[in-house]
Amino acid sequence: MSNSPVPPLENAPAEIKLAVDLICILEDNAIDPKIVLSALDIVRHDFEKKLQPQPA
């Protein structure tokens, strides 16, 4: 077992910070986990489309 300190969130990668923020928002608003997962599927699909090259 390691005694190394846990790095503070401010040193975490941007995706970890965003994930923590989103988790806090969803939990603070007591959103049903099934609804969260369905919404995240929609969000993922939307952002994956944004990564695809757009026709000229």
C-alpha positions in Angstrom: 0.0 0.0 0.0 1.3 3.4 -1.0 1.5 6.4 1.3 1.8 8.9 -1.7 -0.6 11.8 -1.5 -3.6 12.0 -3.8 -3.0 14.7 -6.4 -5.4 17.7 -6.1 -8.1 18.0 -8.7 -6.6 21.2 -10.0 -3.7 19.2 -11.4 -6.0 16.6 -13.0 -6.5 16.4 -16.8 -9.3 18.5 -18.2 -11.5 15.4 -18.9 -11.3 14.4 -15.2 -12.2 17.9 -14.0 -15.2 17.9 -16.4 -16.3 14.4 -15.3 -16.2 15.4 -11.7 -18.2 18.6 -12.4 -20.8 16.7 -14.3 -21.1 14.0 -11.6 -21.6 16.7 -9.0 -24.2 18.5 -11.0 -26.1 15.3 -11.7 -25.9 14.0 -8.1 -26.8 17.4 -6.6 -30.0 17.4 -8.8 -30.8 13.8 -7.9 -31.1 12.8 -11.6 -32.1 9.1 -12.0 -29.1 7.1 -13.2 -31.1 5.6 -16.1 -31.9 9.0 -17.4 -28.3 10.1 -16.9 -27.0 7.2 -19.0 -29.6 7.8 -21.7 -28.7 11.4 -21.9 -25.0 10.6 -22.0 -25.6 8.4 -25.0 -27.2 11.3 -26.8 -24.4 13.6 -25.8 -21.7 11.1 -26.9 -23.4 10.6 -30.3 -23.6 14.4 -30.8 -20.0 15.0 -30.0 -18.8 12.1 -32.1 -20.6 13.6 -35.0 -18.7 16.9 -34.4 -15.4 15.0 -34.7 -16.2 13.7 -38.2 -15.0 15.7 -41.1 -17.7 18.0 -42.4 -18.4 18.1 -46.2 -17.3 21.3 -47.9 
